[in-house]
Amino acid sequence: MNIRTETKNDYEKVQNLLTQAFPGQEEAILVRRLREDKDFQRELSIVAEEDGIIKGHIMFSRSSLFDGVHNHHVAALGPLAVLPDYQRQGIGGKLIEEGKRRCLSHGYPLVFLFGHPAYYPRYEFVQARAYGIDITQFTVSDEVFMVAELQPGSLDHLHGEFRFHSAFEDLG
């Protein structure tokens, strides 16, 4: 399995993967919007490829955490997709771990997501509101609004309101 940065040649295969992994077009639209943004960080769009097949894809985007005075740059994970025939084989976990490593190398102290409460805690994601972090951009339960610390101690001093990249708005 080759975990690597997505290239423009992968776009069509990734779009196909997203439409197979998720009902509707929201994730495919989101990925397209994020790629078109001037702040898009290509190395934070990652694929898992084997035998010429893109089996998985993950994307991270720049987001913000406002503490009342400063806007801190943080990362957001989403979407994560694995072709249905290759799910439950560890591909998603490999993409998450590589993505977290890359986000840390870009200086992001935290990474946020909306995700399944039984899946993401195994990758060190915890409920964000338990650490004094809220979100008003979307209505979401505590169980699915999660954060992972990339720089040790970040959750001790970074608090406030999290905001996803504007590409996440008005989907569906």
C-alpha positions in Angstrom: 0.0 0.0 0.0 1.4 3.3 -1.1 0.3 6.3 1.1 1.1 9.4 -0.9 0.1 13.0 -1.7 -2.8 13.2 -4.1 -1.9 14.5 -7.6 -4.2 16.1 -10.2 -4.1 12.8 -12.1 -5.9 11.2 -9.1 -8.8 13.7 -9.0 -11.3 11.6 -11.1 -10.5 8.4 -9.2 -10.9 10.2 -5.9 -14.2 11.7 -7.0 -15.4 8.2 -8.0 -14.2 6.8 -4.6 -16.1 9.5 -2.7 -19.4 8.8 -4.6 -19.0 5.1 -3.9 -18.2 5.6 -0.2 -20.9 8.2 0.6 -24.5 8.6 -0.5 -25.1 11.9 -2.3 -22.5 14.4 -3.6 -21.6 16.5 -0.5 -18.2 15.0 0.1 -17.2 15.2 -3.6 -18.3 18.9 -3.7 -16.4 19.6 -0.5 -13.2 18.1 -1.8 -13.5 20.1 -5.0 -14.2 23.3 -3.1 -11.1 22.8 -0.8 -8.9 22.0 -3.8 -10.0 25.3 -5.4 -9.1 27.4 -2.4 -6.0 29.6 -2.6 -4.8 28.2 0.8 -5.1 24.6 -0.3 -2.2 22.6 1.0 -1.7 19.8 -1.5 0.3 17.6 0.8 -2.7 17.4 3.2 -4.7 15.6 0.5 -3.6 12.0 0.8 -4.4 8.8 -1.1 -3.9 5.1 -0.4 -3.0 3.3 -3.6 -2.4 -0.3 -4.3 -2.1 -2.0 -7.7 -3.1 1.2 -9.5 -6.4 1.4 -7.4 -7.0 4.4 -5.2 -8.5 2.6 -2.2 -8.7 5.5 0.2 -8.5 9.3 0.5 -8.3 11.7 3.3 -8.2 15.5 3.3 -7.2 18.0 5.9 -7.9 21.8 5.6 -6.9 24.9 7.4 -9.5 25.9 10.0 -9.5 28.3 13.0 -9.9 28.4 16.7 -10.8 31.8 18.1 -9.9 32.3 21.8 -11.6 35.7 22.1 -8.5 37.6 21.1 -6.5 35.5 18.6 -7.4 33.2 15.7 -5.2 30.1 15.9 -4.7 28.0 12.7 -5.7 24.5 13.3 -6.5 21.6 11.0 -9.8 19.9 10.2 -10.1 16.3 9.0 -12.7 15.6 6.4 -13.6 13.8 4.4 -12.1 10.4 5.0 -13.2 7.7 2.5 -12.3 4.2 1.7 -13.8 2.2 -1.2 -16.5 -0.1 0.2 -14.7 -3.3 -0.9 -11.6 -2.3 1.1 -13.1 -1.0 4.3 -12.2 -2.6 7.7 -8.7 -3.4 6.5 -6.9 -0.5 8.3 -6.6 1.8 5.3 -8.5 4.6 7.0 -6.3 4.4 10.1 -3.1 4.6 8.0 -4.5 7.7 6.3 -5.4 9.3 9.6 -2.0 8.7 11.1 -0.1 9.9 8.0 -2.4 13.0 7.9 -1.8 13.8 11.5 1.9 13.5 11.0 1.8 15.9 8.1 -0.5 18.4 9.9 2.0 18.5 12.8 4.9 19.1 10.3 2.8 22.1 9.0 2.7 23.5 12.5 -0.9 22.7 13.4 -1.3 22.1 17.1 -4.8 20.4 16.8 -6.9 18.6 14.3 -10.8 18.6 14.5 -13.5 16.5 13.0 -17.1 15.4 13.1 -16.9 11.7 13.3 -18.1 8.4 14.6 -17.6 8.2 18.4 -16.6 4.5 18.3 -14.0 4.9 15.5 -12.0 8.0 16.0 -11.0 7.7 19.7 -8.6 4.9 18.7 -6.7 7.6 16.9 -6.5 9.8 20.0 -9.5 11.9 19.2 -11.5 13.2 22.2 -14.7 15.2 22.7 -13.7 18.8 22.0 -16.3 20.5 24.3 -14.7 18.7 27.3 -11.6 20.9 26.6 -13.4 24.2 26.5 -13.8 24.2 22.7 -17.2 24.9 21.1 -18.7 25.3 17.6 -21.5 27.5 16.6 -21.0 27.2 12.8 -23.0 23.9 12.9 -25.3 22.1 15.3 -23.6 18.9 16.4 -23.6 16.7 19.4 -20.7 16.4 21.9 -20.1 12.8 20.9 -19.2 13.6 17.3 -17.4 16.9 17.7 -13.8 15.7 18.3 -10.2 17.0 18.5 -6.8 15.4 18.5 -3.8 17.0 20.0 -0.8 17.1 17.6 1.5 19.3 19.7 1.6 18.1 23.3 0.0 20.4 25.8 -2.1 22.2 23.1 -5.4 21.3 24.7 -4.2 22.8 28.0 -4.0 26.3 26.6 -6.0 26.4 23.3 -9.7 27.0 23.9 -12.5 28.9 22.3 -14.7 28.6 19.2 -13.7 26.3 16.4 -14.6 27.1 12.8 -14.3 24.8 9.8 -13.1 26.2 6.5 -16.0 28.1 4.6 -16.0 25.3 2.0 -17.9 23.1 4.6 -20.9 25.5 4.6 -24.0 25.1 2.5 -23.4 21.5 1.5 -26.4 19.4 0.6 
